[in-house]
Amino acid sequence: MSDDLLTNEEVAIRLRTTPRFVRRLVAERRIAYVKVGRQVRFEPTAVEAYIEANRVVPMTRAQLRAELWGAA
């Protein structure tokens, strides 16, 4: 484990979003975090895991049709 823990603001910069959105992710427990006293910190691997878990891959129309209507 790396000793570098990221702050709320640093995670917001990495995700290119606002610190408020990161706080919402924590409140909804959608991202792993570490409590350091009253403060919340993030491991870089947890941020990368969040990004990978929410990655959307492109699909062709045929793949989309098969997924929506079932492989007929």
A tleap script that builds the chain and sets N, CA, C and O, in Angstrom:
source leaprc.protein.ff14SB
mol = sequence {
  NMET SER ASP ASP LEU LEU THR ASN GLU GLU
  VAL ALA ILE ARG LEU ARG THR THR PRO ARG
  PHE VAL ARG ARG LEU VAL ALA GLU ARG ARG
  ILE ALA TYR VAL LYS VAL GLY ARG GLN VAL
  ARG PHE GLU PRO THR ALA VAL GLU ALA TYR
  ILE GLU ALA ASN ARG VAL VAL PRO MET THR
  ARG ALA GLN LEU ARG ALA GLU LEU TRP GLY
  ALA CALA
}
set mol.1.N position { 0.845 -1.184 0.000 }
set mol.1.CA position { 0.000 0.000 0.000 }
set mol.1.C position { 0.885 1.239 0.000 }
set mol.1.O position { 1.876 1.311 0.727 }
set mol.2.N position { 0.527 2.173 -0.791 }
set mol.2.CA position { 1.262 3.433 -0.851 }
set mol.2.C position { 0.901 4.292 0.362 }
set mol.2.O position { -0.227 4.242 0.852 }
set mol.3.N position { 1.855 5.072 0.836 }
set mol.3.CA position { 1.608 5.941 1.982 }
set mol.3.C position { 0.926 7.239 1.581 }
set mol.3.O position { 0.558 8.039 2.442 }
set mol.4.N position { 0.757 7.454 0.295 }
set mol.4.CA position { 0.153 8.689 -0.190 }
set mol.4.C position { -1.370 8.562 -0.197 }
set mol.4.O position { -1.940 7.826 -1.003 }
set mol.5.N position { -2.011 9.284 0.704 }
set mol.5.CA position { -3.466 9.334 0.721 }
set mol.5.C position { -3.896 10.668 0.124 }
set mol.5.O position { -3.283 11.704 0.380 }
set mol.6.N position { -4.946 10.626 -0.665 }
set mol.6.CA position { -5.419 11.820 -1.353 }
set mol.6.C position { -6.521 12.501 -0.557 }
set mol.6.O position { -7.312 11.844 0.119 }
set mol.7.N position { -6.561 13.811 -0.645 }
set mol.7.CA position { -7.631 14.575 -0.010 }
set mol.7.C position { -8.838 14.629 -0.939 }
set mol.7.O position { -8.775 14.216 -2.097 }
set mol.8.N position { -9.926 15.144 -0.406 }
set mol.8.CA position { -11.155 15.329 -1.165 }
set mol.8.C position { -10.894 16.187 -2.406 }
set mol.8.O position { -11.360 15.862 -3.498 }
set mol.9.N position { -10.164 17.262 -2.237 }
set mol.9.CA position { -9.877 18.178 -3.332 }
set mol.9.C position { -9.010 17.527 -4.403 }
set mol.9.O position { -9.223 17.750 -5.595 }
set mol.10.N position { -8.032 16.722 -3.985 }
set mol.10.CA position { -7.170 16.038 -4.939 }
set mol.10.C position { -7.943 15.013 -5.763 }
set mol.10.O position { -7.699 14.861 -6.960 }
set mol.11.N position { -8.870 14.315 -5.125 }
set mol.11.CA position { -9.706 13.365 -5.854 }
set mol.11.C position { -10.609 14.105 -6.836 }
set mol.11.O position { -10.817 13.646 -7.959 }
set mol.12.N position { -11.136 15.232 -6.420 }
set mol.12.CA position { -11.983 16.027 -7.311 }
set mol.12.C position { -11.202 16.472 -8.542 }
set mol.12.O position { -11.744 16.487 -9.647 }
set mol.13.N position { -9.955 16.826 -8.364 }
set mol.13.CA position { -9.123 17.222 -9.503 }
set mol.13.C position { -8.894 16.037 -10.429 }
set mol.13.O position { -8.968 16.178 -11.650 }
set mol.14.N position { -8.616 14.865 -9.853 }
set mol.14.CA position { -8.391 13.672 -10.682 }
set mol.14.C position { -9.634 13.275 -11.460 }
set mol.14.O position { -9.542 12.836 -12.607 }
set mol.15.N position { -10.798 13.429 -10.836 }
set mol.15.CA position { -12.048 13.073 -11.503 }
set mol.15.C position { -12.590 14.221 -12.366 }
set mol.15.O position { -13.572 14.060 -13.091 }
set mol.16.N position { -11.934 15.375 -12.273 }
set mol.16.CA position { -12.370 16.591 -12.978 }
set mol.16.C position { -13.818 16.921 -12.640 }
set mol.16.O position { -14.668 17.105 -13.510 }
set mol.17.N position { -14.054 16.986 -11.343 }
set mol.17.CA position { -15.375 17.306 -10.821 }
set mol.17.C position { -15.214 18.203 -9.603 }
set mol.17.O position { -14.119 18.699 -9.340 }
set mol.18.N position { -16.284 18.414 -8.866 }
set mol.18.CA position { -16.225 19.293 -7.699 }
set mol.18.C position { -15.997 18.485 -6.419 }
set mol.18.O position { -16.318 17.298 -6.368 }
set mol.19.N position { -15.445 19.126 -5.389 }
set mol.19.CA position { -15.302 18.440 -4.096 }
set mol.19.C position { -16.663 18.011 -3.529 }
set mol.19.O position { -16.750 17.012 -2.816 }
set mol.20.N position { -17.706 18.753 -3.840 }
set mol.20.CA position { -19.037 18.382 -3.365 }
set mol.20.C position { -19.464 17.021 -3.923 }
set mol.20.O position { -20.069 16.223 -3.207 }
set mol.21.N position { -19.153 16.752 -5.192 }
set mol.21.CA position { -19.483 15.459 -5.788 }
set mol.21.C position { -18.734 14.337 -5.076 }
set mol.21.O position { -19.299 13.269 -4.842 }
set mol.22.N position { -17.477 14.568 -4.732 }
set mol.22.CA position { -16.692 13.554 -4.020 }
set mol.22.C position { -17.299 13.291 -2.647 }
set mol.22.O position { -17.371 12.142 -2.211 }
set mol.23.N position { -17.737 14.352 -1.960 }
set mol.23.CA position { -18.397 14.162 -0.666 }
set mol.23.C position { -19.671 13.339 -0.818 }
set mol.23.O position { -19.996 12.530 0.051 }
set mol.24.N position { -20.387 13.537 -1.907 }
set mol.24.CA position { -21.595 12.755 -2.156 }
set mol.24.C position { -21.253 11.290 -2.400 }
set mol.24.O position { -21.971 10.404 -1.937 }
set mol.25.N position { -20.165 11.024 -3.119 }
set mol.25.CA position { -19.724 9.644 -3.326 }
set mol.25.C position { -19.428 8.964 -1.987 }
set mol.25.O position { -19.753 7.794 -1.787 }
set mol.26.N position { -18.815 9.705 -1.089 }
set mol.26.CA position { -18.511 9.169 0.243 }
set mol.26.C position { -19.806 8.917 1.013 }
set mol.26.O position { -19.968 7.859 1.621 }
set mol.27.N position { -20.714 9.866 0.992 }
set mol.27.CA position { -21.974 9.724 1.732 }
set mol.27.C position { -22.784 8.536 1.234 }
set mol.27.O position { -23.445 7.854 2.018 }
set mol.28.N position { -22.730 8.288 -0.081 }
set mol.28.CA position { -23.464 7.169 -0.665 }
set mol.28.C position { -22.643 5.880 -0.670 }
set mol.28.O position { -23.106 4.842 -1.143 }
set mol.29.N position { -21.422 5.955 -0.142 }
set mol.29.CA position { -20.488 4.823 -0.068 }
set mol.29.C position { -20.254 4.185 -1.433 }
set mol.29.O position { -20.249 2.962 -1.573 }
set mol.30.N position { -20.061 5.040 -2.435 }
set mol.30.CA position { -19.809 4.577 -3.791 }
set mol.30.C position { -18.326 4.544 -4.117 }
set mol.30.O position { -17.935 4.071 -5.184 }
set mol.31.N position { -17.491 5.046 -3.202 }
set mol.31.CA position { -16.040 5.025 -3.370 }
set mol.31.C position { -15.426 4.644 -2.026 }
set mol.31.O position { -15.904 5.061 -0.971 }
set mol.32.N position { -14.365 3.848 -2.081 }
set mol.32.CA position { -13.690 3.421 -0.848 }
set mol.32.C position { -12.888 4.594 -0.288 }
set mol.32.O position { -12.276 5.361 -1.032 }
set mol.33.N position { -12.904 4.714 1.030 }
set mol.33.CA position { -12.173 5.807 1.678 }
set mol.33.C position { -11.628 5.337 3.015 }
set mol.33.O position { -12.000 4.281 3.526 }
set mol.34.N position { -10.734 6.151 3.569 }
set mol.34.CA position { -10.099 5.872 4.855 }
set mol.34.C position { -10.391 7.045 5.777 }
set mol.34.O position { -10.221 8.202 5.391 }
set mol.35.N position { -10.830 6.748 6.995 }
set mol.35.CA position { -11.058 7.803 7.981 }
set mol.35.C position { -9.758 8.024 8.757 }
set mol.35.O position { -9.174 7.086 9.299 }
set mol.36.N position { -9.328 9.264 8.797 }
set mol.36.CA position { -8.161 9.660 9.586 }
set mol.36.C position { -8.687 10.683 10.583 }
set mol.36.O position { -8.749 11.878 10.295 }
set mol.37.N position { -9.062 10.197 11.748 }
set mol.37.CA position { -9.738 11.064 12.713 }
set mol.37.C position { -11.095 11.424 12.153 }
set mol.37.O position { -11.910 10.545 11.870 }
set mol.38.N position { -11.342 12.717 11.989 }
set mol.38.CA position { -12.613 13.168 11.412 }
set mol.38.C position { -12.501 13.413 9.914 }
set mol.38.O position { -13.493 13.709 9.248 }
set mol.39.N position { -11.296 13.291 9.395 }
set mol.39.CA position { -11.073 13.577 7.986 }
set mol.39.C position { -11.207 12.322 7.142 }
set mol.39.O position { -11.029 11.205 7.629 }
set mol.40.N position { -11.524 12.523 5.870 }
set mol.40.CA position { -11.662 11.427 4.916 }
set mol.40.C position { -10.512 11.521 3.925 }
set mol.40.O position { -10.235 12.593 3.386 }
set mol.41.N position { -9.844 10.396 3.686 }
set mol.41.CA position { -8.753 10.328 2.726 }
set mol.41.C position { -8.998 9.146 1.791 }
set mol.41.O position { -9.753 8.229 2.113 }
set mol.42.N position { -8.347 9.183 0.629 }
set mol.42.CA position { -8.565 8.172 -0.391 }
set mol.42.C position { -7.233 7.595 -0.840 }
set mol.42.O position { -6.259 8.325 -1.018 }
set mol.43.N position { -7.197 6.285 -1.023 }
set mol.43.CA position { -6.026 5.652 -1.613 }
set mol.43.C position { -6.117 5.826 -3.123 }
set mol.43.O position { -7.207 5.727 -3.685 }
set mol.44.N position { -4.996 6.083 -3.790 }
set mol.44.CA position { -5.035 6.230 -5.249 }
set mol.44.C position { -5.632 5.010 -5.954 }
set mol.44.O position { -6.297 5.149 -6.981 }
set mol.45.N position { -5.396 3.821 -5.405 }
set mol.45.CA position { -5.963 2.614 -6.018 }
set mol.45.C position { -7.484 2.597 -5.915 }
set mol.45.O position { -8.156 2.057 -6.794 }
set mol.46.N position { -8.036 3.184 -4.849 }
set mol.46.CA position { -9.492 3.240 -4.696 }
set mol.46.C position { -10.106 4.166 -5.736 }
set mol.46.O position { -11.191 3.899 -6.252 }
set mol.47.N position { -9.410 5.250 -6.039 }
set mol.47.CA position { -9.899 6.179 -7.057 }
set mol.47.C position { -9.854 5.503 -8.428 }
set mol.47.O position { -10.793 5.626 -9.214 }
set mol.48.N position { -8.765 4.791 -8.712 }
set mol.48.CA position { -8.654 4.075 -9.988 }
set mol.48.C position { -9.719 2.985 -10.083 }
set mol.48.O position { -10.289 2.776 -11.154 }
set mol.49.N position { -9.995 2.290 -8.983 }
set mol.49.CA position { -11.031 1.250 -8.985 }
set mol.49.C position { -12.409 1.851 -9.242 }
set mol.49.O position { -13.225 1.257 -9.946 }
set mol.50.N position { -12.670 3.026 -8.675 }
set mol.50.CA position { -13.947 3.701 -8.918 }
set mol.50.C position { -14.091 4.053 -10.394 }
set mol.50.O position { -15.158 3.872 -10.980 }
set mol.51.N position { -13.019 4.554 -10.988 }
set mol.51.CA position { -13.052 4.919 -12.407 }
set mol.51.C position { -13.308 3.679 -13.263 }
set mol.51.O position { -14.137 3.712 -14.173 }
set mol.52.N position { -12.604 2.599 -12.977 }
set mol.52.CA position { -12.781 1.369 -13.761 }
set mol.52.C position { -14.176 0.780 -13.587 }
set mol.52.O position { -14.759 0.273 -14.546 }
set mol.53.N position { -14.710 0.842 -12.383 }
set mol.53.CA position { -16.041 0.275 -12.126 }
set mol.53.C position { -17.138 1.046 -12.845 }
set mol.53.O position { -18.207 0.498 -13.111 }
set mol.54.N position { -16.884 2.303 -13.161 }
set mol.54.CA position { -17.893 3.132 -13.810 }
set mol.54.C position { -17.591 3.390 -15.280 }
set mol.54.O position { -18.203 4.259 -15.902 }
set mol.55.N position { -16.654 2.641 -15.829 }
set mol.55.CA position { -16.306 2.789 -17.243 }
set mol.55.C position { -17.411 2.189 -18.097 }
set mol.55.O position { -17.886 1.087 -17.824 }
set mol.56.N position { -17.813 2.905 -19.116 }
set mol.56.CA position { -18.832 2.450 -20.058 }
set mol.56.C position { -18.142 2.203 -21.388 }
set mol.56.O position { -17.531 3.104 -21.962 }
set mol.57.N position { -18.246 0.970 -21.870 }
set mol.57.CA position { -17.605 0.630 -23.140 }
set mol.57.C position { -18.603 0.810 -24.277 }
set mol.57.O position { -19.794 0.549 -24.103 }
set mol.58.N position { -18.133 1.252 -25.431 }
set mol.58.CA position { -19.053 1.446 -26.552 }
set mol.58.C position { -19.569 0.113 -27.076 }
set mol.58.O position { -18.905 -0.918 -26.975 }
set mol.59.N position { -20.773 0.164 -27.640 }
set mol.59.CA position { -21.395 -1.029 -28.209 }
set mol.59.C position { -21.856 -0.712 -29.625 }
set mol.59.O position { -22.158 0.433 -29.961 }
set mol.60.N position { -21.902 -1.752 -30.441 }
set mol.60.CA position { -22.474 -1.583 -31.769 }
set mol.60.C position { -23.989 -1.695 -31.658 }
set mol.60.O position { -24.512 -2.132 -30.633 }
set mol.61.N position { -24.682 -1.304 -32.705 }
set mol.61.CA position { -26.141 -1.430 -32.691 }
set mol.61.C position { -26.576 -2.877 -32.551 }
set mol.61.O position { -27.554 -3.169 -31.863 }
set mol.62.N position { -25.863 -3.781 -33.193 }
set mol.62.CA position { -26.206 -5.199 -33.111 }
set mol.62.C position { -26.061 -5.712 -31.675 }
set mol.62.O position { -26.909 -6.463 -31.192 }
set mol.63.N position { -24.988 -5.305 -30.999 }
set mol.63.CA position { -24.791 -5.717 -29.613 }
set mol.63.C position { -25.874 -5.129 -28.717 }
set mol.63.O position { -26.392 -5.807 -27.830 }
set mol.64.N position { -26.208 -3.877 -28.953 }
set mol.64.CA position { -27.250 -3.234 -28.162 }
set mol.64.C position { -28.587 -3.909 -28.378 }
set mol.64.O position { -29.311 -4.177 -27.419 }
set mol.65.N position { -28.918 -4.184 -29.611 }
set mol.65.CA position { -30.180 -4.846 -29.945 }
set mol.65.C position { -30.245 -6.228 -29.284 }
set mol.65.O position { -31.275 -6.605 -28.726 }
set mol.66.N position { -29.138 -6.980 -29.349 }
set mol.66.CA position { -29.095 -8.313 -28.750 }
set mol.66.C position { -29.265 -8.236 -27.236 }
set mol.66.O position { -29.920 -9.090 -26.639 }
set mol.67.N position { -28.684 -7.224 -26.620 }
set mol.67.CA position { -28.797 -7.085 -25.180 }
set mol.67.C position { -30.208 -6.674 -24.763 }
set mol.67.O position { -30.731 -7.168 -23.764 }
set mol.68.N position { -30.814 -5.783 -25.517 }
set mol.68.CA position { -32.150 -5.307 -25.170 }
set mol.68.C position { -33.240 -6.329 -25.449 }
set mol.68.O position { -34.148 -6.512 -24.639 }
set mol.69.N position { -33.150 -6.993 -26.592 }
set mol.69.CA position { -34.223 -7.900 -27.001 }
set mol.69.C position { -33.877 -9.357 -26.796 }
set mol.69.O position { -34.711 -10.226 -27.050 }
set mol.70.N position { -32.681 -9.647 -26.347 }
set mol.70.CA position { -32.264 -11.038 -26.166 }
set mol.70.C position { -31.762 -11.599 -27.483 }
set mol.70.O position { -32.177 -11.165 -28.557 }
set mol.71.N position { -30.888 -12.542 -27.391 }
set mol.71.CA position { -30.341 -13.170 -28.604 }
set mol.71.C position { -31.386 -14.089 -29.192 }
set mol.71.O position { -31.645 -15.172 -28.667 }
set mol.72.N position { -31.980 -13.656 -30.276 }
set mol.72.CA position { -33.052 -14.446 -30.899 }
set mol.72.C position { -32.559 -15.190 -32.100 }
set mol.72.O position { -33.329 -15.903 -32.743 }
savepdb mol mol.pdb
quit
